[in-house]
């Protein structure tokens, strides 16, 4: 496209003109690749060479790849020569094997006399579905300290995948790495989850600035705020509040308060205060949101007794209003609420939210007298684990109220911890609550987005107040007698240091370990019959926190069905019997190019809440959206009423339900067989997003 503009000096006259040219190469190379591969897949990639000249040509075609092998003796490159008729084309196919997790990069080049063409494409290779990992956290003393950690021998592992990562840091804030990564990379996007991502990003921005990815710069955070608040505006209910997915007639009271808390955090950090698009977005829907929250106060001010769920909704609404506008009026209204209901009648979690409102240090505001009474009551009701000194609270709601509030005991502990830091910094139970929260993590994080958000923010605020000693130490890491690396820390820093130790170093004699040719015989460091041992020696003042993460995948890529609250089945239908066959080994055969109806059956024996159903695709299938005119699909994959939201993605199909009643439900979508090959079919999984221990999955194939 060629474009030009001309204007007179006084800008009173101007002219614009443009034209377009189409340029083509005499020889063209075009490729057909899958959108992704799973580890263990074998597929055919197609290369089309087109001759646009008026004479026959002899071409030489070369293909090179990284992270995959061609099916010709595990080679990384192949080539051939061929004739292409004038104004004709030919297709060439190559078998490739996905042998490593990561990114597969393909380079294609074609030469024909003085003509030629080339292209480069990349696709992801997803990890094995059977990936397992173990994470151990700990800390080493103020001066000299040592750690000795045996490593159990792992039989039959996938070669080239996984290893041991040693992550060390001088501030315990870095122990939030897994929690923050879990939140910021969480795949679903209901209003609660959008709020969680933004709430964590804004509150923990000093940590996130040290992380790789789209959260490293303030400009990225501003873009995230602008995008999320725009989504909030589009999803706001008619009554001014928010439900889970948007567009509903009646708001969810907890989600409404949670969105307001998120917006308040943005305002507190100075975002969206000045003009521009963000302030504009806030302007029109913020008034509706504040009015919606005030209605909860109006409704409750004359009421003397509340059910536990109602009391917590009122408490978190006061917390949300105080986050938006920290005024003495809101503080006094919260104090009046406590006065009418009595401290001992309110849930522990509600007291945590109210303590933040009544006791936090805000310029120009008077501390409320109930703050000390609430703090004392909480101190008297903390339970202590004798062996570890970790503290926790017993909290209970009936099931309906628990699901309404997205409640969990871990979130209660986090809410109370934040309340005590705001309302009574010298409380002796604060360190015990921190230890209890950290002990509740599994694989470095808490169970769901609510727990990870509230716990991360509470612990961050604790260490921003209490962590003081300046570190100056060095640590060395060995596997048996082999020194693998050393780390040095000087001065205050959020920075972490990482050492990755590959499987060939840990298990040098394993038949599954692919020995790195750059490693010499020193890596073979011990008798193969003895489990290897990790040793860390720390020298110097300061406390060192560490994270040891072992990841691997068993050699067997098959996985059995599991049922812990959900029973999941998956079936396929192609319309004609000859288009689909399942052999004795359970392998499913599709005809290339045909449409496939995928039917997911989910059976539950009790009502389930906030359910996510994710069906990971084999790389040879591609989702078809029947809403598109030329998709070839039909209305068979239209959404039933129980589905609140649906996504069709490159590598998976997803659907979500706010409430899934007892019984059998079906999720149907269409896919097309687009690539020839042998592919792993990962299991389909259903889970409660806020209680992921309740899940089920079908078998892989």
C-alpha positions as CSV (number, residue, x, y, z in Angstrom):
1,X,0.0,0.0,0.0
2,X,1.4,3.4,-1.0
3,X,-0.2,6.4,0.7
4,X,0.5,10.1,0.4
5,X,-0.9,13.4,1.7
6,X,-0.3,17.0,0.6
7,X,-1.3,20.2,2.4
8,X,-0.9,23.9,1.8
9,X,1.3,25.9,4.1
10,X,-1.7,27.5,5.8
11,X,-3.4,24.1,6.0
12,X,-6.5,25.3,4.3
13,X,-6.1,23.0,1.4
14,X,-5.1,19.3,1.5
15,X,-5.3,16.1,-0.6
16,X,-5.0,12.4,0.1
17,X,-4.2,9.6,-2.3
18,X,-3.3,5.9,-2.1
19,X,-2.8,2.9,-4.3
20,X,-2.1,-0.8,-3.8
21,X,0.2,-3.3,-5.4
22,X,0.2,-7.0,-5.2
23,X,3.6,-8.7,-5.4
24,X,4.1,-12.4,-5.6
25,X,7.2,-14.6,-5.5
26,X,7.8,-17.0,-8.4
27,X,8.2,-19.9,-5.9
28,X,6.1,-20.0,-2.7
29,X,6.4,-22.2,0.4
30,X,3.4,-22.6,2.6
31,X,3.1,-24.9,5.6
32,X,0.4,-26.6,7.6
33,X,1.2,-27.2,11.3
34,X,-0.9,-28.1,14.3
35,X,-1.6,-25.3,16.7
36,X,0.2,-27.2,19.5
37,X,1.6,-30.7,20.3
38,X,1.4,-32.7,23.5
39,X,4.5,-34.5,24.6
40,X,4.6,-38.0,23.0
41,X,2.7,-37.0,19.9
42,X,3.7,-38.0,16.4
43,X,2.2,-36.1,13.5
44,X,2.6,-35.2,9.8
45,X,3.4,-31.7,8.8
46,X,2.6,-30.6,5.3
47,X,4.7,-28.3,3.1
48,X,3.2,-26.9,-0.1
49,X,5.6,-25.6,-2.8
50,X,3.9,-23.6,-5.5
51,X,5.4,-22.8,-8.9
52,X,4.0,-19.5,-10.3
53,X,6.3,-19.4,-13.3
54,X,5.5,-20.5,-16.8
55,X,8.1,-23.3,-16.9
56,X,8.8,-26.5,-15.0
57,X,11.4,-26.0,-12.2
58,X,13.6,-28.3,-10.1
59,X,13.4,-27.4,-6.5
60,X,15.4,-28.3,-3.4
61,X,13.5,-28.2,-0.2
62,X,15.1,-28.3,3.3
63,X,13.4,-28.5,6.7
64,X,15.1,-28.0,10.1
65,X,13.5,-28.3,13.5
66,X,14.3,-27.7,17.2
67,X,12.7,-29.7,20.1
68,X,11.2,-32.3,17.8
69,X,12.7,-35.2,15.8
70,X,11.8,-36.2,12.3
71,X,10.7,-39.8,11.8
72,X,13.9,-40.7,10.0
73,X,16.4,-41.8,12.6
74,X,15.8,-39.0,15.1
75,X,17.3,-36.4,12.8
76,X,16.8,-32.7,13.3
77,X,16.8,-31.8,9.5
78,X,15.6,-33.3,6.3
79,X,15.8,-32.4,2.6
80,X,14.7,-33.5,-0.8
81,X,14.7,-32.5,-4.5
82,X,11.6,-32.6,-6.8
83,X,10.1,-31.2,-9.9
84,X,7.2,-28.8,-9.9
85,X,5.2,-28.4,-13.1
86,X,4.6,-24.9,-14.5
87,X,1.9,-23.0,-12.6
88,X,1.5,-26.0,-10.4
89,X,2.1,-27.1,-6.9
90,X,3.1,-30.2,-4.9
91,X,2.6,-31.2,-1.3
92,X,5.3,-32.9,0.8
93,X,4.8,-34.5,4.2
94,X,7.2,-35.1,7.0
95,X,6.7,-37.2,10.2
96,X,7.7,-35.4,13.4
97,X,7.9,-36.7,17.0
98,X,7.4,-34.4,20.0
99,X,10.2,-35.6,22.2
100,X,10.8,-32.5,24.5
101,X,8.5,-30.1,26.3
102,X,8.9,-26.4,25.3
103,X,8.6,-24.7,21.9
104,X,9.1,-26.5,18.6
105,X,10.6,-24.2,15.9
106,X,10.5,-25.2,12.3
107,X,12.5,-23.6,9.5
108,X,11.5,-24.2,5.8
109,X,13.6,-23.2,2.8
110,X,13.1,-23.8,-0.9
111,X,15.6,-23.0,-3.7
112,X,15.0,-23.2,-7.5
113,X,17.7,-21.7,-9.6
114,X,17.5,-18.0,-9.0
115,X,14.2,-18.2,-7.1
116,X,13.6,-19.1,-3.5
117,X,11.4,-18.7,-0.4
118,X,11.7,-19.5,3.3
119,X,9.7,-19.3,6.5
120,X,10.0,-20.0,10.2
121,X,7.1,-21.0,12.5
122,X,6.9,-22.1,16.2
123,X,4.3,-24.1,18.1
124,X,4.2,-25.0,21.9
125,X,4.8,-28.6,23.0
126,X,2.7,-29.0,26.2
127,X,4.0,-31.0,29.2
128,X,2.9,-34.7,29.8
129,X,-0.5,-35.0,31.4
130,X,1.1,-37.1,34.1
131,X,3.6,-34.4,35.3
132,X,4.2,-34.6,39.0
133,X,6.0,-32.1,41.2
134,X,7.0,-31.7,44.8
135,X,7.9,-28.5,46.6
136,X,9.6,-28.1,49.9
137,X,10.0,-24.7,51.7
138,X,12.3,-23.9,54.6
139,X,14.6,-21.4,56.1
140,X,18.2,-21.3,57.4
141,X,19.4,-19.5,60.5
142,X,20.8,-16.1,61.2
143,X,24.6,-17.0,60.9
144,X,25.9,-20.4,59.8
145,X,23.6,-23.2,59.0
146,X,23.5,-26.4,56.8
147,X,20.8,-28.5,55.2
148,X,21.1,-32.1,54.0
149,X,18.2,-33.4,51.9
150,X,18.1,-36.9,50.4
151,X,16.4,-37.3,47.0
152,X,14.5,-40.5,46.4
153,X,15.3,-42.4,43.3
154,X,12.7,-42.0,40.6
155,X,12.3,-45.0,38.3
156,X,11.1,-44.8,34.6
157,X,11.0,-41.0,34.0
158,X,10.5,-39.0,30.8
159,X,14.0,-38.1,29.6
160,X,14.9,-34.5,29.2
161,X,12.0,-33.2,31.3
162,X,12.2,-31.7,34.8
163,X,14.9,-31.5,37.4
164,X,15.6,-29.9,40.7
165,X,15.3,-26.1,41.1
166,X,16.9,-24.5,44.2
167,X,15.4,-21.0,44.7
168,X,16.8,-18.9,47.5
169,X,15.9,-15.4,48.8
170,X,16.6,-13.2,51.8
171,X,13.1,-12.0,52.2
172,X,10.2,-14.3,52.9
173,X,8.1,-12.3,50.5
174,X,9.6,-14.5,47.8
175,X,7.8,-17.5,49.4
176,X,4.7,-16.0,47.7
177,X,6.1,-16.8,44.3
178,X,3.9,-19.8,43.6
179,X,0.8,-18.1,45.0
180,X,1.3,-14.9,42.9
181,X,2.1,-17.0,39.8
182,X,-1.0,-19.1,40.4
183,X,-3.2,-16.0,40.6
184,X,-1.7,-14.1,37.7
185,X,-1.7,-17.1,35.3
186,X,-5.1,-18.4,36.4
187,X,-6.9,-19.5,33.2
188,X,-10.5,-18.5,33.9
189,X,-11.9,-15.0,33.9
190,X,-15.1,-14.6,35.9
191,X,-15.6,-11.3,37.8
192,X,-14.1,-12.8,41.0
193,X,-11.1,-14.1,39.2
194,X,-10.5,-10.8,37.2
195,X,-10.7,-9.0,40.6
196,X,-8.2,-11.3,42.2
197,X,-5.6,-10.9,39.4
198,X,-5.9,-7.1,39.7
199,X,-6.1,-7.0,43.5
200,X,-2.9,-9.0,43.8
201,X,-1.1,-7.1,41.1
202,X,-1.9,-3.8,42.6
203,X,-1.1,-4.7,46.2
204,X,2.0,-6.7,45.5
205,X,3.3,-4.5,42.7
206,X,6.7,-4.1,44.3
207,X,7.2,-7.9,44.2
208,X,5.7,-8.3,40.7
209,X,8.1,-5.7,39.4
210,X,10.8,-8.4,40.0
211,X,8.9,-11.1,38.2
212,X,9.2,-11.9,34.4
213,X,6.1,-11.5,32.2
214,X,3.5,-8.8,31.7
215,X,3.4,-7.6,35.3
216,X,7.0,-6.3,35.4
217,X,6.4,-2.6,34.5
218,X,4.0,0.0,35.8
219,X,2.8,0.7,32.3
220,X,1.7,-3.0,32.0
221,X,-0.1,-2.7,35.3
222,X,-1.9,0.4,34.1
223,X,-3.0,-1.4,30.9
224,X,-4.2,-4.3,33.0
225,X,-6.2,-1.9,35.2
226,X,-7.7,-0.2,32.2
227,X,-8.7,-3.5,30.5
228,X,-10.1,-5.0,33.7
229,X,-12.2,-1.9,34.7
230,X,-13.6,-1.8,31.1
231,X,-14.7,-5.4,31.5
232,X,-16.3,-4.5,34.9
233,X,-18.2,-1.7,33.2
234,X,-19.5,-4.1,30.5
235,X,-20.4,-6.8,33.1
236,X,-22.2,-4.6,35.7
237,X,-25.7,-5.7,36.6
238,X,-28.6,-3.4,36.3
239,X,-28.8,-3.0,40.1
240,X,-25.3,-1.6,40.1
241,X,-23.6,-4.8,41.5
242,X,-21.8,-7.7,39.9
243,X,-22.5,-11.4,39.5
244,X,-20.0,-14.1,38.6
245,X,-20.0,-13.7,34.8
246,X,-21.8,-10.5,34.1
247,X,-25.1,-9.6,32.4
248,X,-27.4,-10.9,35.1
249,X,-30.4,-9.1,36.5
250,X,-29.4,-9.5,40.2
251,X,-25.9,-9.1,41.6
252,X,-24.0,-11.4,43.9
253,X,-23.3,-9.5,47.1
254,X,-19.9,-10.9,47.9
255,X,-18.7,-10.5,44.3
256,X,-20.0,-6.9,44.3
257,X,-18.0,-6.1,47.5
258,X,-14.9,-7.9,46.1
259,X,-14.9,-5.8,42.9
260,X,-15.3,-2.7,45.1
261,X,-12.3,-3.8,47.2
262,X,-10.2,-4.2,44.1
263,X,-11.2,-0.8,42.8
264,X,-10.4,0.7,46.2
265,X,-6.9,-0.8,46.1
266,X,-6.3,0.8,42.6
267,X,-7.4,4.2,44.0
268,X,-5.3,3.8,47.1
269,X,-2.1,3.1,45.0
270,X,-2.8,6.2,42.9
271,X,-4.1,4.6,39.8
272,X,-6.9,6.1,37.8
273,X,-7.0,9.3,39.9
274,X,-6.0,11.6,37.0
275,X,-7.8,11.9,33.7
276,X,-7.8,9.7,30.7
277,X,-9.6,6.5,29.8
278,X,-9.4,4.8,33.2
279,X,-11.0,7.6,35.2
280,X,-13.7,7.9,32.5
281,X,-14.4,4.2,33.0
282,X,-14.6,4.5,36.7
283,X,-16.8,7.5,36.6
284,X,-20.2,6.2,35.4
285,X,-20.3,2.7,37.1
286,X,-18.5,3.6,40.4
287,X,-21.5,5.7,41.5
288,X,-23.8,2.7,40.9
289,X,-21.4,0.4,42.8
290,X,-21.2,2.7,45.8
291,X,-25.0,3.0,45.9
292,X,-25.3,-0.8,45.7
293,X,-23.0,-1.2,48.8
294,X,-24.9,1.5,50.7
295,X,-28.1,-0.4,50.2
296,X,-26.6,-3.3,52.2
297,X,-26.0,-0.9,55.1
298,X,-29.5,0.6,54.8
299,X,-31.0,-2.8,54.8
300,X,-29.1,-3.9,57.9
301,X,-29.0,-0.8,60.1
302,X,-32.4,-1.6,61.8
303,X,-31.8,-5.3,62.1
304,X,-30.6,-6.7,65.4
305,X,-29.6,-10.3,64.6
306,X,-28.1,-11.8,61.4
307,X,-27.4,-15.3,60.2
308,X,-23.6,-15.8,59.9
309,X,-23.6,-15.4,56.1
310,X,-25.6,-12.2,56.3
311,X,-23.3,-10.8,59.0
312,X,-20.2,-11.5,56.9
313,X,-21.8,-10.0,53.8
314,X,-22.5,-6.8,55.8
315,X,-19.0,-6.8,57.2
316,X,-17.2,-7.2,53.9
317,X,-19.5,-4.5,52.4
318,X,-18.3,-2.1,55.1
319,X,-14.7,-3.2,54.3
320,X,-15.4,-2.5,50.6
321,X,-16.9,0.9,51.2
322,X,-14.0,1.9,53.4
323,X,-11.6,0.7,50.7
324,X,-13.4,3.0,48.2
325,X,-13.7,6.0,50.6
326,X,-12.0,5.7,54.0
327,X,-14.3,8.1,55.9
328,X,-15.2,8.5,59.6
329,X,-18.9,8.0,58.5
330,X,-18.2,4.5,57.2
331,X,-16.1,3.7,60.3
332,X,-18.9,4.8,62.6
333,X,-21.5,2.8,60.7
334,X,-19.4,-0.3,61.0
335,X,-19.0,0.3,64.8
336,X,-22.8,0.7,65.1
337,X,-23.2,-2.6,63.3
338,X,-20.9,-4.3,65.9
339,X,-22.8,-2.6,68.7
340,X,-26.2,-3.9,67.5
341,X,-25.0,-7.5,67.0
342,X,-22.4,-8.0,69.7
343,X,-18.9,-9.3,69.0
344,X,-19.5,-12.8,70.2
345,X,-22.5,-13.2,67.8
346,X,-20.4,-12.3,64.7
347,X,-18.4,-14.8,62.6
348,X,-14.6,-14.7,63.0
349,X,-14.1,-13.7,59.4
350,X,-16.6,-10.8,59.8
351,X,-14.6,-9.6,62.8
352,X,-11.4,-9.6,60.7
353,X,-13.0,-7.4,58.0
354,X,-14.5,-5.1,60.7
355,X,-11.2,-4.7,62.6
356,X,-9.5,-3.4,59.4
357,X,-12.3,-0.8,59.1
358,X,-12.4,0.2,62.8
359,X,-8.7,0.2,63.7
360,X,-6.5,1.0,60.7
361,X,-4.4,4.1,60.8
362,X,-6.0,6.6,58.5
363,X,-5.0,10.3,58.6
364,X,-7.8,12.4,60.1
365,X,-9.9,9.4,61.3
366,X,-10.5,8.5,65.0
367,X,-9.8,4.9,66.0
368,X,-13.0,3.2,67.1
369,X,-13.3,1.8,70.6
370,X,-14.5,-1.6,69.3
371,X,-11.2,-2.2,67.6
372,X,-9.4,-3.2,70.8
373,X,-12.3,-5.3,71.9
374,X,-12.4,-7.2,68.6
375,X,-8.6,-7.8,68.7
376,X,-8.8,-9.1,72.2
377,X,-11.7,-11.5,71.3
378,X,-9.7,-12.8,68.3
379,X,-6.6,-13.4,70.5
380,X,-8.7,-15.4,72.9
381,X,-10.1,-17.6,70.2
382,X,-7.0,-18.6,68.3
383,X,-6.1,-22.3,68.2
384,X,-2.4,-23.2,68.3
385,X,-0.8,-26.3,66.8
386,X,1.5,-27.5,69.6
387,X,4.2,-29.1,67.5
388,X,4.7,-26.1,65.1
389,X,3.4,-23.1,67.0
390,X,1.2,-22.3,64.0
391,X,-2.1,-20.5,64.7
392,X,-5.5,-20.9,63.0
393,X,-9.2,-20.2,63.6
394,X,-12.1,-22.6,63.5
395,X,-14.7,-21.0,61.2
396,X,-18.0,-22.5,59.9
397,X,-20.9,-21.5,57.7
398,X,-23.8,-23.7,56.5
399,X,-23.1,-25.0,52.9
400,X,-25.3,-22.5,51.1
401,X,-23.7,-19.5,52.9
402,X,-20.2,-20.9,52.5
403,X,-20.7,-21.1,48.7
404,X,-22.3,-17.7,48.7
405,X,-19.2,-16.2,50.4
406,X,-16.6,-18.4,48.6
407,X,-15.5,-19.1,52.1
408,X,-12.6,-21.3,53.4
409,X,-10.9,-21.5,56.8
410,X,-7.6,-20.3,55.2
411,X,-9.2,-17.2,53.9
412,X,-10.6,-16.5,57.4
413,X,-7.1,-16.7,58.8
414,X,-5.8,-14.3,56.2
415,X,-8.6,-11.8,56.7
416,X,-8.0,-11.8,60.5
417,X,-4.2,-11.5,60.0
418,X,-4.7,-8.4,57.8
419,X,-7.2,-7.0,60.4
420,X,-4.7,-7.4,63.2
421,X,-1.9,-5.8,61.3
422,X,-4.2,-2.9,60.6
423,X,-5.8,-2.7,64.0
424,X,-3.3,-4.1,66.5
425,X,0.2,-4.4,65.3
426,X,1.6,-5.5,68.6
427,X,-0.6,-8.5,68.9
428,X,1.3,-11.6,69.9
429,X,-0.8,-13.9,67.7
430,X,0.3,-12.3,64.4
431,X,3.5,-14.4,63.9
432,X,1.5,-17.5,64.7
433,X,-1.1,-16.7,62.1
434,X,1.6,-16.1,59.5
435,X,3.2,-19.5,60.3
436,X,-0.2,-21.2,60.1
437,X,-1.0,-19.6,56.7
438,X,2.4,-20.7,55.2
439,X,1.9,-24.2,56.6
440,X,-1.4,-24.5,54.8
441,X,0.2,-24.3,51.3
442,X,0.4,-27.2,49.0
443,X,3.1,-27.2,46.4
444,X,3.9,-23.6,47.3
445,X,0.4,-22.1,47.1
446,X,-3.0,-22.2,48.6
447,X,-6.0,-24.0,47.2
448,X,-8.0,-21.4,45.2
449,X,-7.9,-17.8,44.0
450,X,-9.6,-16.4,47.1
451,X,-7.2,-18.1,49.5
452,X,-4.1,-17.1,47.4
453,X,-5.3,-13.4,47.0
454,X,-6.1,-12.7,50.7
455,X,-3.2,-14.7,52.1
456,X,-0.6,-13.1,49.8
457,X,-1.8,-9.6,50.6
458,X,-1.9,-10.3,54.4
459,X,1.6,-11.8,54.5
460,X,3.0,-9.1,52.3
461,X,1.6,-6.5,54.7
462,X,3.1,-8.4,57.6
463,X,6.6,-8.4,56.3
464,X,6.4,-4.8,55.0
465,X,5.9,-3.9,58.7
466,X,8.1,-6.4,60.6
467,X,11.0,-7.6,58.5
468,X,14.1,-5.5,59.3
469,X,17.5,-7.3,59.5
470,X,19.9,-6.6,56.6
471,X,21.3,-9.9,55.0
472,X,24.9,-10.5,54.0
473,X,25.6,-14.2,53.4
474,X,26.7,-16.8,50.9
475,X,25.4,-20.3,50.3
476,X,26.8,-23.3,48.3
477,X,24.9,-26.2,46.8
478,X,26.1,-29.7,46.3
479,X,24.7,-32.9,44.8
480,X,26.7,-35.6,46.7
481,X,30.3,-34.4,46.2
482,X,29.7,-32.3,43.1
483,X,29.5,-28.5,43.7
484,X,26.6,-27.3,41.6
485,X,26.7,-23.6,42.3
486,X,26.8,-20.8,44.9
487,X,24.6,-17.8,45.8
488,X,25.4,-14.5,47.5
489,X,23.1,-12.0,49.1
490,X,24.0,-8.5,50.2
491,X,21.6,-5.8,51.5
492,X,17.8,-5.7,51.4
493,X,16.3,-7.1,48.2
494,X,13.2,-8.8,46.9
495,X,15.5,-10.5,44.4
496,X,15.8,-14.3,44.4
497,X,18.5,-16.5,43.0
498,X,17.9,-19.7,41.3
499,X,19.9,-22.8,40.4
500,X,18.5,-25.4,38.0
501,X,20.0,-28.9,38.4
502,X,19.1,-31.3,35.5
503,X,18.1,-34.9,35.8
504,X,21.5,-36.1,34.3
505,X,23.3,-34.6,37.3
506,X,21.0,-35.9,39.9
507,X,20.6,-39.4,38.4
508,X,23.6,-39.7,36.0
509,X,23.3,-43.5,35.7
510,X,19.6,-43.6,34.9
511,X,18.7,-45.1,31.6
512,X,16.0,-42.4,31.2
513,X,18.4,-39.5,31.7
514,X,19.8,-38.0,28.6
515,X,23.4,-37.2,29.5
516,X,24.3,-33.7,28.4
517,X,27.4,-34.1,26.2
518,X,28.9,-30.9,27.7
519,X,28.9,-32.5,31.1
520,X,32.0,-34.5,32.0
521,X,32.4,-37.6,34.0
522,X,32.5,-35.6,37.3
523,X,28.7,-35.4,37.1
524,X,28.7,-39.2,37.8
525,X,29.3,-38.6,41.4
526,X,28.1,-41.5,43.5
527,X,27.2,-45.1,43.8
528,X,24.0,-45.8,41.8
529,X,22.6,-47.9,44.6
530,X,22.5,-44.9,47.0
531,X,19.9,-42.1,46.7
532,X,21.5,-38.8,45.8
533,X,21.8,-36.1,48.5
534,X,21.4,-32.4,48.2
535,X,23.5,-30.3,50.6
536,X,23.2,-26.5,51.2
537,X,25.8,-24.7,53.4
538,X,25.0,-21.1,54.4
539,X,27.6,-18.7,55.9
540,X,27.1,-15.1,57.0
541,X,24.4,-13.0,58.8
542,X,20.8,-12.9,57.6
543,X,18.1,-15.4,57.2
544,X,17.9,-17.5,54.0
545,X,14.5,-18.8,52.8
546,X,14.6,-21.6,50.2
547,X,12.3,-23.4,47.9
548,X,13.2,-26.9,46.6
549,X,11.1,-27.9,43.6
550,X,11.4,-31.3,42.0
551,X,9.5,-31.9,38.7
552,X,9.3,-35.0,36.6
553,X,7.0,-37.1,34.5
554,X,6.6,-40.8,34.7
555,X,7.5,-42.7,31.5
556,X,3.9,-44.0,31.2
557,X,1.7,-41.3,29.6
558,X,-1.5,-43.1,30.4
559,X,-3.7,-41.9,33.3
560,X,-6.7,-43.6,34.9
561,X,-10.0,-42.0,35.6
562,X,-10.6,-40.5,39.0
563,X,-13.8,-39.5,40.9
564,X,-13.7,-37.3,44.0
565,X,-17.1,-35.6,43.8
566,X,-17.5,-35.7,40.0
567,X,-17.8,-38.7,37.6
568,X,-16.6,-37.7,34.1
569,X,-17.0,-39.6,30.9
570,X,-16.1,-38.6,27.3
571,X,-17.3,-40.0,24.0
572,X,-17.0,-39.2,20.3
573,X,-19.4,-39.4,17.4
574,X,-18.7,-38.7,13.7
575,X,-22.1,-39.4,12.3
576,X,-21.1,-42.4,10.1
577,X,-19.7,-45.7,11.5
578,X,-16.8,-45.8,9.1
579,X,-15.6,-42.3,10.2
580,X,-14.9,-43.5,13.8
581,X,-13.3,-46.7,15.2
582,X,-12.0,-47.6,18.6
583,X,-9.7,-50.6,18.6
584,X,-9.0,-53.2,21.3
585,X,-6.2,-51.1,22.8
586,X,-8.6,-48.2,23.2
587,X,-7.1,-46.1,20.5
588,X,-9.6,-43.8,18.8
589,X,-9.3,-43.5,15.0
590,X,-10.8,-40.5,13.2
591,X,-10.9,-39.8,9.4
592,X,-8.9,-36.7,8.5
593,X,-11.0,-33.7,7.7
594,X,-14.2,-35.0,9.3
595,X,-16.2,-33.3,12.0
596,X,-16.2,-34.9,15.4
597,X,-18.9,-34.4,18.1
598,X,-17.3,-34.5,21.5
599,X,-19.7,-35.3,24.3
600,X,-18.7,-34.8,28.0
601,X,-20.9,-36.4,30.6
602,X,-20.6,-35.1,34.2
603,X,-22.4,-36.8,37.0
604,X,-22.7,-35.3,40.5
605,X,-24.4,-36.8,43.5
606,X,-24.6,-33.4,45.4
607,X,-25.1,-29.8,44.2
608,X,-21.7,-28.4,43.2
609,X,-20.8,-24.7,43.0
610,X,-18.5,-22.7,40.8
611,X,-17.6,-25.6,38.6
612,X,-14.9,-25.6,35.8
613,X,-14.9,-28.4,33.2
614,X,-11.8,-28.5,31.0
615,X,-11.4,-30.9,28.1
616,X,-7.8,-30.8,26.7
617,X,-7.8,-31.6,23.0
618,X,-5.5,-34.0,21.2
619,X,-3.3,-31.9,18.9
620,X,-5.0,-33.4,15.8
621,X,-8.4,-31.9,16.6
622,X,-9.4,-28.3,16.4
623,X,-12.5,-26.8,18.0
624,X,-15.3,-25.5,15.6
625,X,-17.6,-22.8,16.8
626,X,-21.0,-23.5,15.3
627,X,-22.0,-19.9,15.8
628,X,-19.8,-19.1,12.7
629,X,-21.7,-19.4,9.5
630,X,-19.2,-21.6,7.6
631,X,-18.1,-23.7,10.5
632,X,-19.8,-26.9,9.3
633,X,-21.1,-27.5,12.9
634,X,-24.7,-27.6,14.0
635,X,-26.7,-26.4,17.0
636,X,-25.9,-29.7,18.8
637,X,-23.1,-27.8,20.7
638,X,-25.4,-24.9,21.8
639,X,-25.1,-24.1,25.5
640,X,-27.5,-25.8,28.0
641,X,-29.0,-23.6,30.7
642,X,-26.6,-24.8,33.4
643,X,-23.5,-23.4,31.6
644,X,-22.7,-19.9,32.7
645,X,-19.8,-19.4,30.3
646,X,-17.9,-21.3,27.6
647,X,-14.5,-21.0,25.9
648,X,-13.2,-22.8,22.8
649,X,-9.4,-22.5,22.7
650,X,-6.5,-23.8,20.7
651,X,-5.7,-26.6,23.1
652,X,-8.9,-27.1,25.1
653,X,-12.6,-26.6,25.4
654,X,-13.9,-25.1,28.7
655,X,-17.3,-24.5,30.3
656,X,-18.3,-23.1,33.7
657,X,-21.3,-23.4,36.0
658,X,-22.1,-21.2,39.0
659,X,-24.3,-24.0,40.3
660,X,-24.4,-27.6,39.1
661,X,-27.4,-29.5,40.5
662,X,-27.4,-33.1,41.5
663,X,-27.8,-35.4,38.4
664,X,-26.2,-36.0,35.0
665,X,-25.2,-33.1,32.7
666,X,-23.8,-33.0,29.2
667,X,-21.4,-30.6,27.6
668,X,-21.2,-31.0,23.8
669,X,-18.9,-29.3,21.3
670,X,-17.7,-29.9,17.7
671,X,-14.2,-30.4,16.5
672,X,-12.5,-31.2,13.2
673,X,-9.7,-33.7,12.6
674,X,-7.2,-31.4,10.9
675,X,-3.8,-33.0,11.2
676,X,-2.7,-36.6,10.5
677,X,-0.8,-38.4,13.2
678,X,-0.9,-40.4,16.5
679,X,-1.8,-38.1,19.4
680,X,-2.2,-38.3,23.2
681,X,-5.8,-37.5,24.3
682,X,-5.4,-35.9,27.8
683,X,-8.1,-36.5,30.4
684,X,-11.2,-34.2,30.7
685,X,-11.3,-32.7,34.2
686,X,-14.2,-31.2,36.3
687,X,-13.5,-29.4,39.5
688,X,-14.9,-26.9,42.0
689,X,-12.8,-23.8,41.4
690,X,-12.9,-22.8,45.1
691,X,-12.6,-26.4,46.5
692,X,-10.2,-28.0,43.9
693,X,-9.9,-31.1,46.1
694,X,-13.4,-31.9,44.8
695,X,-12.8,-33.1,41.2
696,X,-13.1,-35.9,38.7
697,X,-11.5,-36.8,35.4
698,X,-11.9,-39.4,32.7
699,X,-9.0,-41.6,31.5
700,X,-6.5,-40.5,28.9
701,X,-6.3,-42.2,25.6
